[in-house]
Amino acid sequence: MPPEPLPSTAPSSEPELQRQRRLLAARAAHWRRTRRLTFVLMALWLATGFCTVYFARELARVTLFGWPLSFYMAAQGASLVCLAIIGVYAWRMRRFDRDLARAMQGGAGVGG
């Protein structure tokens, strides 16, 4: 006896096809925004982590609260920036995910 055919996953109507295209577009926009955010925050992390050490002599000429900027960044500035990066990432991703969920439910699409 041959196996039963699987139900068709192809959309049966034109509105369903349009809906699936909107969902695919919403997912693509979500991941594009996620990658862009991740790239920007990683670049900021690189700038505060690596560049402050690499350019420490030049940054020592600038003072912040009476301390050289390179010392301040090494002592606490880089840690504060890292915490801020984590906070911004969580805040923006929550918004991105909420927009995607709204689009998946047939809402107004992905906002900026």
matplotlib code that plots the C-alpha trace (Angstrom):
import matplotlib.pyplot as plt

x = [0.0, 1.6, 2.0, -0.6, 0.4, 1.4, -1.0, 0.1, 2.0, 1.5, -0.9, -4.3, -5.4, -4.0, -4.6, -2.7, 0.2, 0.2, 0.2, 3.1, 5.1, 4.4, 5.6, 8.8, 9.4, 8.8, 11.3, 13.9, 13.5, 13.8, 17.1, 18.5, 17.8, 19.2, 22.4, 22.8, 22.2, 24.7, 27.3, 27.0, 27.2, 30.1, 31.9, 31.3, 32.6, 35.7, 36.3, 36.0, 37.9, 40.7, 41.1, 41.4, 44.2, 45.9, 45.7, 46.3, 49.2, 47.2, 44.1, 46.2, 46.4, 42.6, 41.4, 38.0, 37.2, 40.9, 42.1, 43.6, 40.9, 42.9, 43.1, 39.4, 38.4, 40.6, 39.4, 35.6, 34.6, 34.9, 32.8, 30.1, 30.1, 29.8, 26.8, 25.2, 25.7, 23.9, 21.1, 20.7, 20.7, 18.1, 15.9, 16.1, 15.7, 12.6, 11.1, 12.2, 10.7, 7.5, 7.3, 7.9, 5.2, 2.8, 3.6, 3.3, -0.2, -1.2, -0.8, 0.5, 4.0, 7.4, 8.1, 11.3]
y = [0.0, 3.4, 6.1, 8.8, 12.0, 14.9, 17.8, 20.5, 23.4, 25.6, 28.4, 27.7, 31.2, 34.5, 36.3, 33.5, 33.9, 37.6, 37.0, 34.6, 37.1, 39.8, 37.4, 36.6, 40.3, 41.0, 38.2, 39.5, 43.0, 41.8, 40.0, 42.9, 45.3, 42.8, 42.4, 46.1, 46.7, 44.0, 45.4, 48.9, 47.8, 45.5, 48.4, 50.5, 47.7, 47.4, 51.2, 51.3, 48.1, 48.0, 51.5, 53.1, 50.7, 51.1, 54.9, 55.3, 57.7, 60.1, 59.8, 60.5, 64.2, 64.4, 64.6, 63.5, 64.4, 65.2, 61.8, 61.0, 59.6, 56.4, 55.6, 56.4, 54.2, 51.3, 51.7, 52.0, 53.6, 50.5, 48.5, 51.2, 51.3, 47.5, 47.6, 50.3, 48.2, 45.3, 47.5, 49.1, 45.7, 44.3, 47.4, 47.5, 43.7, 43.8, 46.4, 44.5, 41.3, 43.0, 44.5, 41.1, 39.4, 42.1, 41.5, 37.7, 38.2, 40.1, 43.5, 46.6, 45.4, 46.1, 49.7, 51.5]
z = [0.0, -1.0, 1.6, 1.9, 0.1, 2.3, 2.4, 0.1, 1.7, -1.3, -0.8, -2.2, -2.9, -4.0, -0.6, 1.2, -1.2, -0.6, 3.2, 2.9, 0.9, 3.5, 6.2, 4.3, 3.8, 7.5, 8.5, 6.0, 7.3, 10.9, 10.3, 8.3, 11.2, 13.6, 11.7, 11.3, 15.0, 15.9, 13.5, 14.9, 18.6, 17.9, 16.2, 19.3, 21.5, 19.3, 19.5, 23.3, 24.0, 21.4, 20.2, 23.6, 24.4, 21.0, 21.1, 24.9, 24.5, 22.4, 24.6, 27.7, 26.6, 27.1, 30.6, 32.1, 35.7, 36.2, 34.9, 31.5, 29.2, 28.5, 32.3, 32.8, 29.9, 31.2, 34.7, 34.2, 31.0, 28.8, 31.4, 31.4, 27.6, 27.5, 29.9, 27.8, 24.7, 26.3, 27.4, 24.0, 22.3, 24.7, 24.3, 20.5, 20.0, 22.1, 19.8, 16.7, 18.0, 18.9, 15.4, 13.8, 16.0, 15.0, 11.3, 11.8, 13.2, 10.1, 11.6, 10.0, 9.0, 10.3, 11.5, 11.9]

ax = plt.figure().add_subplot(projection="3d")
ax.plot(x, y, z, "-o")
ax.set_aspect("equal")
plt.show()
